[in-house]
Structures are given as C-alpha cells and as structure tokens.
Amino acid sequence: MNLLSSPPPALRDPLDTLTDINVDDLLDAAGLPWLRNTPLRRLFRPPALRFAQLALGFDRCVGAQGLAAGSAWLLQRMTGGLELSGARQLPSSGPLLVLANHPGMTDTVSLLTALAVRPDLRVMAGDRPFLRALPQVARSLILLPEGRGAHLPVLRAAVTHLQRGGALLTFPAGCIEPDPVTFGPRQALESLQHWSDSMLLLARRVPQARWLVALVSNVVSAQTQRHPLTWLRRSAADKEKLAAALQVALPRYHHMTARVDFGPLQDTGAHDAASLRAAMLAQAQLLIEGLPRDTTNGAARQSATPCSEWRLVHR
C-alpha cells in the first residue's frame, strides 16, 4: 500500500486538501517538485498547514460576512494595515470596471477590501486549485482557464455581469507585475506595456459602464527578496516566486502596510478603442508616478479582530 496515497478529493477534509496544495506550491517555488511524492514533503507541511488554516478562516468569513469583510479579516492577519486614496469616488451601483495592476501577495484582498462599497463585485482570476478549494470565495470569481479557446465563455460571463449593473475587477497584465514600491516605478511603468486589450472588448459590449484604474503597492516585502533561501534559485523570476512563497509562509513578513490608489472615474462611451487604451495606460502611469516616497510608513499595524469588525485608513 502506498502510504502517500490520498482519498478522492470529494472525501477529503478541506484543510488537508488545501494544505497539500500549499505544500505543492512551496515545493514548486523552491525548485523541488521532485519531493512531491517522497516523505520529505512533510518538512514543508507546518507552514503550509498554517496558511491553509488562515485561508479557510478567510473563506468562512466571506461566507458569513461577505467578500469585503472577509478580505479585511485576512488583510489584518497578513499585513500591517491598508492605506487608501481616491476610494470615496467609487459608485455604489451601476456597471463598473476596475483595472488593476497585479504585484501579487495581498494585492487582491487589498482591492476587495477597498471596494467594499460594491457587494456585487466579481473578480476575473486565473483558474487555480487553491481558489477552487475556497468555495465561498469562488462564488465571486470568474475563473479564467489556460488556453485561449476557453476565454470566450469567461468574457461572456464578464459582459453579462456588467450588463446587469455589476462591478468587475480585472488584471489586464494577466500575470504578476513588479510592486511599484519594492521594485521601483521604472519596472512598474514598463509592465504597463503588457496590459491586454480585453477591456476594449468589454467596453464595446457595455458602453454604459464606467471604469477606473486601481494601483496596488507596498505588498511585496523587499526583505524576502534577500532571504538566503532565494540563492537556491538562479533566474530572477524564480527568485521572486520563492520570495513570494516565503512571505506567505513566514509570519515575520506580515508587517507591510498595503496601499491602494484609485484613479478618477471615467465614462466608457467617451472614448474610441485607441483613445480608451491610451487613457487607461495614462491613468495607470499617473498613479505610479504619483506614489509618495514614504509609502512604507503608512498606517500603523492593526491587531487581529473578528471578521465583522474592520476599519481602513483613508487618505
């Protein structure tokens, strides 16, 4: 009998399932996927279990209190707080398209917390086992499978949600981008050239939708980028992937004050395709260039509170 074999997913405890997913992610990040089917994988289980417990608490909180409150609950446990700029202009109803950069780590829960005014928010996200293991959270996601042929149903779902007056959060880069604070504005500006034109399709289908750009920063720890374990990886991309995994796994890195800046609200109908893309990129550029130099000295660390109790630092 194989001692490492597992029961079918439907019969497994959710905590065990999520822990195994986290272990696999850690092994991949460390460049050790060959340890997956060996007893040595157990060495990675403690941090994987700790984060799985946190993620399931987040999922339960989303089910009980909603996406924004659940996100704030998780944010308080993984960061030193949240600083917002421009959030007061967010409309509480009507079709809204939010375009955001994607530095990774706590960027998504920072945005979900900042967009609390929109309980109808849905998020376009890559289809990952980790997300599918969070059933309450997954209800608010439009999962994007790999392969271009599978994108049409996703775009239809996004268009339908906007046509019904909902809010939609999307990441035009489609991949992890440099944190504007940790890696500097130059790299963040360069990443804008990789933003896709998917917004243009959504805008043509829902011309009454309004849109704005959200910029997330100060969510990636510079300290993890210099962690000795990152020396195990050769390429810059692999080093950053491992550093991100370490930031999730090690609580000593959960101290950063995340920041979300919103650009001005725009009407979609006022632009043709070319000017719409230009306006989108220009707004993102202005947000990056306008970041204060003392971003990392923002809100003080907040103590953990029940998921129904949360507050933000506004600017």
N, C-alpha and C positions, 0 to 999 in steps of 0.2 A: 504493500500500500504506500502511495506517495504521501508523506507527511505534509508536504507543501500544497497539496491539492485543496481546492475550496469548493463549498457547495454552490449550487446555481445562484446567480445574483438575486433572484426573487426571494430566496430563502435565507439570505444572509442578513445579519444585523447591519443597519445603515452605518453605524460607527466603524465596523470592521471594513465595510466596502470603501468608505471614504479614507480610512487610514491606509489601506492598500494602494489606493490611487495616489495618495500623497507620497508614500514610500517610492512608488514607481517614478513620480515626478522628481523626487530628490535624487534618485539614482541616475536618471537621465541628465539632470543638471550637473551632477558631479562627474559625468562621463563614465559611469559604472553600470550601464544597463545589464552587463553580463552577471551581475549579482542578483538579479531578479529572482531566479529560481534556485538560489542557494540559501543555506541557513544564515549567511552573513547579512541578509536583508533585514534581519531582526535588529541589527545595530542602529538602523535608521528609524525604527518604529517609535521610540519615545517622542521625538519632535513631530513626527507625522501624526501620531495619536493626539498630541496636544493641539495641533492646528485643526484636526478633524473635529474634536470636541468643540472648539471655538466656531467652526463653520456650521456645525449642526445647531449650535445655540443661535447663531445668526439666522438660520433657516426657520427655526421655531419662532423666533421673534418676528420675522417677516410674516409668517402665517398668523400671528396673534395681533400685530400692531400695524402691519403694512411695510412696504418696501423702504420708505424713507426712515421710519423709526428703527427698523431692523438694521439698516445700513449705519445709522448713527450709533447704534449699540455696538456694532463691530468696530466702527471707526474709533470709538473711545477706548477700545481694548488693543488697538494696533497702532495708534498714533498719539501724538501729544495734543491733538485738537484740530479744529478746522477753521480757517480764515476765509471769509467770502468777500467778494467785491462785485457789485452790479447785480446782485440777486433780487433786489426789490422791484426791478422792472419786469420780472417773469410773469407772464399772463397766467391766470388760474384756470383758463378754459380756452378752447379753440385749438385748431391744429397747429402744433409747434414742432419744429425740427431743431434739435440741438446737436451741433457738430463739435466733437471734442478731440483733443489730442489724446494719446494713449501711452503715457510713460510706464504703465503697469503698476504693480503692487496695490496700493489702496486707492488708485485713481477712480475706479468705478464706484466704490462705496462712497467716496468723497462727492462724486457727482450726484449719486442717488440721494444722498443726504441734502445736498444743496438744492436739489429740485423737488423738495418736499411739497411745494405748492401744487405739484401735479401728481395726484394719486393715480391718474390714468397712464402714467409713464410706462413705456415699454422700451426695451434695450435690444439692439441688434448686437449679437455676440457670436463668436466662434463656437461651434459645437464641440464641447469638451466633456469627457467623463465626469470631471469634477462638478461641472454645472448640472449635469443630469442627476447627480447624486444629491442635489438640493431641490426637492420637489416644489417647495413653496416659492423659492426664488425663481425657478424655471418657468413658473406661470407668467412671469413678467418679461420673459426673454423671447426674442425671435432668433432662433438658433440658425447660424449660417454654416452649412456643411461644407467640407472641402470639395473642390471641383466646380468649375463654372456652370456646368449643366444643372446643378442643384440650386442655383441662385434665383431663378425665376419665381418659384413659389415663395421664397423669402421676400423678394421685392413686392410681390402681390400682397402679402400679409402686411408689410410696412405701409403700402399705399392705402390699403383698406383701413388700417388703424388711423392714419392721418385723415382720411375722408370722413371718418366718424367723429372727428374733432379731438383725437387723442394727441399726446405728446410722445415723441420718438427721440431716443438718444442713439447716435451712431458715431463710429470711429472711422473717419474717412481713410486713414492710413492703412487700416486692415492689419496692422502689426504693431509691435512695441516700438515706441519712439523715445528719443532722449528726453530726460527730465530737463526742462529749461533752467532749473536752478542747479542741479547736481552736475550736469554736463555742459552748461552754459548756453546762452542764447544762439550762438552761431550754429551749433548742431541742431537745435530745435527748429531754427529757421530753415535749414537745409531739408529737414524731414517733411516740410510742408509741400515740397515738390512731388512727393509720393502720394499725396491725398488723391483719392479716386474721384471720378465724376458721378458717382452714384447719386449724390444729392440732386444733380441736374435732372435725372430721371424722375425722382420723387417730386421735384418742384414742378415739372411739366404735368405730371398726373394730378397734383394737388396744388394748383396755383394760388389758392386762398390761404395756404399755410404760411406761417411766419417762421423766421429762423434766426439763429444767433450762434456764435462760436463760444465754446467754453474752453478755458485753458487751465489744466491741472498742473501744479508744480510742487516741488519740495516733498515728493512722496518716495523718492529713491534715495537710500542712505549712501553717502559718499564713503562712510566707514566700511560698509560691506564690500565696496569695490576694491578695498585694500586688504581684505581679510586674507590671511596666509593660505587658506584652502583654495582661493581663486588661482593660486600659482599652479594648481593641478591642470588647469585648462590653458590651451595655447592661444586660441583665437579670441579677439576682443568680444565677439558675440557670445562665445561660450563662457567667458569670464563673467560677463554681465548676467547671463542666465543663472549661473551658480550663485552669484552675489544676491540676486533676487530671491532665490530659494532660501539662502541663509537669512535674509531679512524677514521672511515669513516664519522660519523655524525658530529663530532665536529672539526671545522677548526683549533682550537688551537693545535691540534696534527699533523697538516700537516707541520711539520718543519724538518723531518728527511732526511738526505742525503742517499738515497739508493745507494747500491753498487752491481755491477755485475762483477764477476771474471770468465774468461773463461780458461779452461784447454787447453793443447796442442791438436792440430788437429790430429786425428788418422785415419788410414785406417782400414775398417771393415774386409777386406779379410785376414788380417794378424793374425786373432785370430780364434780359435775354440770357441764353446759356453762357455765352462768353463773359458777359459782364457779371453774371451771378458767380461764376467761379472766381473771377478776379476780386469781387467783393468779399467772398468767403476767405480767400487767402490773405487779402489785405487786412481783414479784421483779425485773423489769427496772428499776423505779423505785428500789428499794433499791440496786441495783448502781450506777446513775448517781449517786445522791446520796452513795454511799459512796466515790467515787473520791477518792484523796488529791490534795492540791493540787500536790504535787511529782511528778506522774506523768511529766512530761517529763524528769526527772532519774533515770530508772531505770537499766537495765542498760547497762554500757559497750559501746562498739562492738566487735563481734566481727569478726575477719578472715575472709576467704572460705576455706572448706575444702572438700575433696571431699564429694560428696553423701552418702557413707556415714558422714561424721563430723560430728555436730552436737550441740549441747547447748543447754539452756534455763536461764533464770534463774527459779527458783521462789520464790514467797512463801507 
